[in-house]
């Protein structure tokens, strides 16, 4: 099994501001204007690696997210009446 460091190097991932590691793999040419007048790409796709030591931190979204599981331990998202969190199974 590959180590976290091997995955980060092989996939050319960088630390993500919300936790984990990532690399953008696609960004649409088409754009959309948000209610606050910001312009964003219509869609993007990223590779995203989470670890127990560097999990994702929940945040408000201004667009949809779709997650795909590719490898590693399973994870689940949960809400405990005050916050959302991600845990490994």
C-alpha positions in Angstrom: 0.0 0.0 0.0 1.3 3.5 -0.9 2.1 6.0 1.8 0.5 9.4 2.0 3.8 10.9 0.9 3.9 8.6 -2.2 0.3 9.6 -3.2 1.1 13.3 -2.7 4.2 13.1 -4.9 2.7 10.8 -7.6 -0.4 13.0 -8.0 1.5 16.3 -7.5 -0.8 17.4 -4.7 -0.5 20.6 -2.6 -2.0 21.4 0.8 -5.6 22.6 0.6 -6.7 25.6 2.7 -9.7 23.7 4.0 -7.6 20.6 4.9 -6.2 17.7 3.0 -4.2 17.9 -0.2 -5.4 18.6 -3.8 -4.7 19.3 -7.4 -7.1 20.9 -9.9 -7.5 18.6 -12.9 -10.2 20.5 -14.9 -11.6 24.1 -15.0 -14.4 24.9 -17.4 -13.9 27.8 -19.8 -17.6 28.8 -19.3 -18.3 31.1 -16.3 -21.2 32.0 -14.1 -21.8 35.2 -12.1 -22.6 34.7 -8.4 -25.1 36.8 -6.5 -22.3 38.8 -5.1 -21.1 39.6 -8.6 -18.0 37.4 -8.5 -17.3 35.4 -11.7 -16.4 31.7 -11.3 -15.8 28.8 -13.6 -19.0 26.9 -14.3 -17.3 23.7 -13.0 -14.0 22.4 -11.8 -12.6 19.0 -10.8 -9.9 18.3 -8.3 -8.1 15.3 -6.9 -8.4 15.4 -3.1 -6.6 13.4 -0.4 -7.7 13.4 3.2 -5.8 11.9 6.1 -6.6 11.4 9.8 -3.9 14.0 10.5 -5.1 16.4 7.9 -8.9 16.2 7.5 -11.2 18.4 5.6 -12.9 21.3 7.5 -16.5 21.9 6.8 -17.5 25.2 5.3 -20.4 26.8 3.5 -20.6 26.1 -0.2 -21.7 28.5 -3.0 -21.7 25.6 -5.5 -22.3 21.8 -5.6 -19.6 19.3 -4.7 -19.4 15.7 -5.9 -17.0 13.3 -4.1 -15.7 10.1 -5.6 -14.0 7.5 -3.6 -10.9 6.0 -5.3 -8.7 4.4 -2.6 -8.0 4.0 1.1 -10.2 3.7 4.2 -13.8 4.6 4.0 -15.0 7.9 5.4 -18.3 9.2 6.5 -19.7 12.7 7.1 -21.7 13.3 10.2 -23.4 16.1 12.1 -23.5 16.1 15.9 -26.0 18.9 16.6 -23.3 21.6 16.6 -20.9 20.8 13.7 -20.2 18.6 10.7 -17.1 16.4 10.6 -15.5 13.7 8.5 -14.3 10.5 10.2 -12.7 7.3 8.8 -14.6 4.1 9.2 
